[in-house]
């Protein structure tokens, strides 16, 4: 039997971070299952799901914590594989518009109001092709409860898009 462990890793960006973590996992028979990693403002930030034989999980968790001596800050949480209580549908939300404070807050306020779970969120600010403004882009993977009226959710997002002067689309 295997134990699922969710890891978050922070460190000053440098070569070898992923090798160090993967070597530790390998030593304890662990498998790298899913991950998302980035360098932000000179910091390496990663989140990953690993699977480790249950009999090795305690020793593996300790070894991962011990990586702090090499400058890696690792937080580990045992994963919970319980299924969701309510059936959901998957949607993708895309947003593009001029960057301004509060866009993510306002979008997620609408989503939370409909009990929508954000599974993955990617954002980027980039220079606009003309005029020197900055463009903000969002791509989010959503789990929408079957009980949610999707037409109402889409209308609220459309109204918000008009208020924010951005383009929002939500597709299955």
C-alpha positions in Angstrom: 0.0 0.0 0.0 1.2 3.5 -0.8 0.8 6.8 1.0 0.1 10.0 -1.1 2.0 13.0 0.1 1.5 16.6 -1.0 4.7 18.6 -0.9 5.3 22.3 -1.1 8.9 23.4 -1.7 10.5 26.9 -1.5 14.1 27.8 -2.0 16.4 30.4 -3.5 16.4 29.4 -7.2 19.4 27.4 -8.1 20.3 24.3 -10.2 19.6 20.9 -8.7 16.6 21.5 -6.5 14.4 19.0 -8.4 17.2 16.5 -8.4 17.7 16.8 -4.7 13.9 16.2 -4.0 13.7 13.4 -6.6 16.8 11.7 -5.1 15.2 11.7 -1.7 12.0 10.2 -3.0 13.9 7.6 -5.0 15.8 6.5 -1.9 12.5 5.7 -0.2 10.8 4.0 -3.2 8.7 7.1 -3.9 7.1 8.0 -7.2 6.7 11.6 -8.6 3.0 11.7 -9.6 2.0 15.3 -10.4 3.7 18.7 -10.0 3.7 22.4 -10.8 6.9 24.4 -10.4 8.0 27.9 -11.2 10.7 30.5 -10.5 9.1 33.6 -9.1 11.2 36.7 -8.1 14.3 34.6 -7.7 12.5 32.0 -5.6 11.8 28.4 -6.7 8.3 27.4 -5.7 6.8 24.0 -6.3 3.9 21.8 -5.3 3.9 18.1 -6.0 2.0 14.9 -5.3 4.2 11.9 -4.6 3.4 8.3 -3.7 5.6 6.5 -1.2 5.3 2.9 0.1 3.5 3.2 3.4 6.2 1.5 5.4 8.7 4.2 4.2 6.5 7.3 4.5 7.6 8.4 8.0 11.3 8.1 7.1 10.7 9.8 3.7 8.9 12.7 5.4 11.8 13.1 7.9 14.4 13.1 5.1 12.4 15.7 3.1 12.2 17.9 6.3 16.0 17.4 6.7 16.5 19.1 3.3 16.2 22.4 5.1 20.0 22.1 5.8 20.5 22.5 2.1 18.3 25.6 1.9 15.0 23.8 0.8 11.9 24.6 2.8 9.6 21.6 2.4 6.1 21.3 3.9 4.5 17.8 3.6 1.0 16.8 4.1 -0.5 13.2 3.9 -3.0 13.3 1.0 -6.6 12.4 1.5 -8.1 10.4 -1.3 -11.7 10.7 -0.2 -14.1 11.4 -3.0 -16.1 14.5 -3.3 -19.5 14.6 -1.7 -21.2 16.1 -4.7 -20.8 15.4 -8.4 -19.2 18.1 -10.4 -18.6 19.2 -14.0 -15.2 20.5 -15.2 -14.9 23.9 -16.9 -12.1 26.1 -18.1 -12.3 29.8 -17.3 -10.2 32.2 -19.4 -9.8 35.9 -18.7 -7.9 38.6 -20.6 -7.9 42.3 -19.8 -5.9 45.3 -18.7 -4.2 44.6 -15.4 -5.7 46.1 -12.3 -5.9 45.3 -8.6 -8.6 42.9 -7.5 -9.3 40.9 -10.6 -8.6 37.5 -9.0 -10.4 38.5 -5.8 -13.6 39.5 -7.7 -13.6 36.4 -9.9 -13.0 34.0 -7.0 -15.7 35.8 -5.0 -18.3 35.0 -7.7 -17.0 31.4 -8.0 -17.1 30.8 -4.3 -20.6 32.1 -4.2 -21.6 29.2 -6.4 -19.5 26.7 -4.5 -17.1 26.3 -7.4 -13.7 24.7 -6.6 -10.7 26.1 -8.4 -8.5 23.1 -9.2 -5.7 25.0 -11.0 -5.1 28.7 -11.5 -2.4 30.2 -13.7 -2.0 34.0 -14.1 0.5 36.1 -16.0 1.0 39.8 -16.5 2.5 40.8 -19.9 3.2 43.9 -21.8 0.4 44.9 -24.2 1.5 45.1 -27.9 0.7 48.8 -28.0 0.2 51.6 -25.6 2.5 50.4 -22.8 -0.3 48.9 -20.7 -0.1 45.6 -19.0 -2.4 42.7 -19.9 -3.5 40.3 -17.2 -4.3 36.7 -18.2 -6.0 34.0 -16.1 -6.7 30.4 -16.9 -8.5 28.4 -14.3 -9.7 24.8 -14.2 -12.9 24.7 -12.3 -15.1 22.0 -10.7 -18.7 23.2 -10.8 -21.2 21.3 -8.7 -24.0 19.7 -10.7 -26.5 21.6 -8.5 -25.0 25.0 -9.7 -27.1 26.8 -12.3 -24.4 27.2 -14.9 -26.5 29.9 -16.8 -26.6 32.0 -13.6 -22.9 31.5 -13.0 -22.1 32.5 -16.6 -24.3 35.6 -16.4 -22.7 36.7 -13.2 -19.2 36.3 -14.7 -20.3 38.2 -17.8 -21.7 41.0 -15.7 -18.4 41.1 -13.8 -16.4 41.1 -17.0 -18.3 44.2 -18.1 -17.6 45.9 -14.8 -13.9 45.0 -14.9 -13.7 45.7 -18.7 -12.1 42.3 -19.3 -13.0 39.3 -21.5 -14.1 36.2 -19.7 -15.1 32.8 -21.2 -16.1 29.6 -19.5 -16.1 26.4 -21.4 -16.6 22.7 -20.7 
